[in-house]
Amino acid sequence: MRRETLLSILEIVVCYAIYVFITVPIHEFLHMYVLKALGGDGYCRLTPFGAEVIFTKMPRMPWLVTLSGGVLTGLIFLALAYWDYIDGDWEEYIALHMTAWPQIFYGVFETVAITRLPLTAYIMWADIIMGAGIVFSLVFIIPAVKELGRALSS
């Protein structure tokens, strides 16, 4: 494998790791922001699985608070991916899509299932749903990999 190819793979892996690491604080911040914007109150608590927002005052439309964390995080990452698309930065574009779609899928799942499933089932299904988000991201990643290959071969 050529050095440029290995460096591109490394950039994708490093960017993806950074994006996954920062999704938890962004995700929870957006929950808190929307919670307070809708008249609720609460706090964020770290858990073995990341973090969670605890409501101390119920907002109007609590389902919107639940939806906001994943969906807004995913949309922010997709907006960043759009700029990388324009710039032709395929490595970051790929890493952002691999992070954005699982967040969007999880945000919808979280809204539907958070109060309906026991914790162990919720965690199991959350992993499956996020995996489905990564699989869905292939729709955007495969063409980007082809573009990246063209860029590296020229």
C-alpha positions as CSV (number, residue, x, y, z in Angstrom):
1,M,0.0,0.0,0.0
2,R,1.2,3.5,-0.8
3,R,2.2,5.9,2.0
4,E,-0.6,8.4,0.9
5,T,-3.2,5.7,1.2
6,L,-2.1,4.6,4.7
7,L,-2.0,8.3,5.8
8,S,-5.6,8.7,4.5
9,I,-6.8,5.7,6.3
10,L,-5.0,6.9,9.5
11,E,-6.7,10.3,9.1
12,I,-10.1,8.7,8.8
13,V,-9.5,6.6,11.9
14,V,-8.2,9.5,14.0
15,C,-10.9,11.9,12.9
16,Y,-13.6,9.3,13.6
17,A,-12.2,8.6,17.1
18,I,-12.1,12.3,17.9
19,Y,-15.7,12.8,16.6
20,V,-17.0,9.8,18.5
21,F,-15.3,11.1,21.7
22,I,-16.8,14.6,21.4
23,T,-20.3,13.4,20.5
24,V,-21.3,12.7,24.1
25,P,-20.7,16.2,25.4
26,I,-22.3,17.8,22.3
27,H,-25.3,15.3,22.5
28,E,-25.9,16.0,26.2
29,F,-25.4,19.8,25.8
30,L,-28.1,19.8,23.1
31,H,-30.5,17.9,25.4
32,M,-29.9,20.4,28.2
33,Y,-30.2,23.4,25.8
34,V,-33.5,22.2,24.4
35,L,-34.7,21.2,27.9
36,K,-34.2,24.7,29.2
37,A,-35.5,26.3,26.0
38,L,-38.8,24.4,26.5
39,G,-39.2,25.5,30.1
40,G,-37.7,22.5,31.9
41,D,-34.7,22.1,34.1
42,G,-32.3,19.4,35.0
43,Y,-28.7,18.3,35.2
44,C,-26.3,16.0,33.4
45,R,-24.8,13.0,35.1
46,L,-22.0,10.7,33.9
47,T,-22.9,7.0,33.5
48,P,-20.8,3.9,32.6
49,F,-22.4,4.3,29.1
50,G,-21.6,8.0,28.6
51,A,-24.0,10.5,30.2
52,E,-27.6,11.3,30.8
53,V,-29.8,14.3,31.4
54,I,-31.9,14.1,34.5
55,F,-35.1,16.2,34.4
56,T,-35.8,18.1,37.6
57,K,-38.6,20.1,36.0
58,M,-40.6,18.6,33.1
59,P,-40.6,20.8,29.9
60,R,-43.3,21.2,27.4
61,M,-42.9,18.5,24.8
62,P,-40.3,16.2,26.6
63,W,-40.1,14.0,23.5
64,L,-38.5,17.0,21.7
65,V,-35.8,17.2,24.4
66,T,-35.1,13.4,23.9
67,L,-35.0,13.8,20.1
68,S,-32.8,16.8,20.1
69,G,-29.5,15.2,21.4
70,G,-28.9,12.7,18.7
71,V,-30.7,14.4,15.8
72,L,-29.1,17.8,16.3
73,T,-25.7,16.3,16.9
74,G,-26.0,14.4,13.7
75,L,-27.2,17.4,11.8
76,I,-24.2,19.5,13.0
77,F,-21.8,16.7,11.9
78,L,-23.6,16.6,8.5
79,A,-23.2,20.3,8.1
80,L,-19.5,20.0,8.8
81,A,-19.4,17.1,6.3
82,Y,-21.0,19.3,3.7
83,W,-18.1,21.8,4.0
84,D,-15.6,18.9,3.7
85,Y,-17.5,17.8,0.6
86,I,-17.1,21.3,-0.9
87,D,-13.3,21.3,0.0
88,G,-12.8,17.7,-1.2
89,D,-11.6,16.6,2.2
90,W,-12.8,13.1,1.8
91,E,-11.2,11.7,4.9
92,E,-13.0,14.0,7.2
93,Y,-16.2,13.7,5.1
94,I,-16.1,10.0,5.6
95,A,-15.4,10.2,9.4
96,L,-18.2,12.8,9.9
97,H,-20.8,10.6,8.1
98,M,-19.7,7.6,10.1
99,T,-20.5,9.7,13.2
100,A,-23.5,11.7,12.1
101,W,-25.9,8.9,11.0
102,P,-25.6,6.7,14.1
103,Q,-26.4,9.8,16.1
104,I,-29.5,10.6,14.1
105,F,-30.7,7.0,14.2
106,Y,-30.0,6.9,18.0
107,G,-31.9,10.2,18.5
108,V,-35.0,8.8,16.9
109,F,-34.6,5.5,18.8
110,E,-34.0,7.3,22.1
111,T,-37.2,9.3,21.6
112,V,-39.3,6.1,21.0
113,A,-37.7,3.7,23.4
114,I,-36.2,5.5,26.4
115,T,-39.3,5.1,28.5
116,R,-40.6,1.9,27.0
117,L,-37.7,-0.6,27.4
118,P,-35.8,-1.9,30.4
119,L,-32.2,-0.6,30.6
120,T,-30.5,-3.9,29.4
121,A,-32.8,-4.1,26.4
122,Y,-32.4,-0.4,25.7
123,I,-28.6,-0.6,25.7
124,M,-28.7,-3.7,23.4
125,W,-31.1,-2.1,20.9
126,A,-29.2,1.2,21.1
127,D,-26.0,-0.5,19.9
128,I,-27.9,-2.3,17.1
129,I,-29.6,1.0,16.0
130,M,-26.3,2.8,16.0
131,G,-24.8,0.0,13.9
132,A,-27.6,0.4,11.5
133,G,-26.7,4.1,11.3
134,I,-23.1,3.2,10.3
135,V,-24.4,0.8,7.7
136,F,-26.7,3.6,6.3
137,S,-23.7,6.0,6.2
138,L,-22.2,3.7,3.5
139,V,-24.6,5.3,1.1
140,F,-22.4,8.5,1.4
141,I,-19.1,6.9,2.3
142,I,-18.8,4.5,-0.7
143,P,-18.8,7.4,-3.3
144,A,-16.4,9.4,-1.1
145,V,-14.0,6.5,-1.0
146,K,-14.1,6.3,-4.8
147,E,-13.3,10.1,-5.0
148,L,-10.6,9.7,-2.4
149,G,-9.1,6.9,-4.5
150,R,-9.1,9.1,-7.6
151,A,-7.5,11.9,-5.7
152,L,-4.8,9.6,-4.3
153,S,-4.0,8.1,-7.7
154,S,-3.5,11.4,-9.5
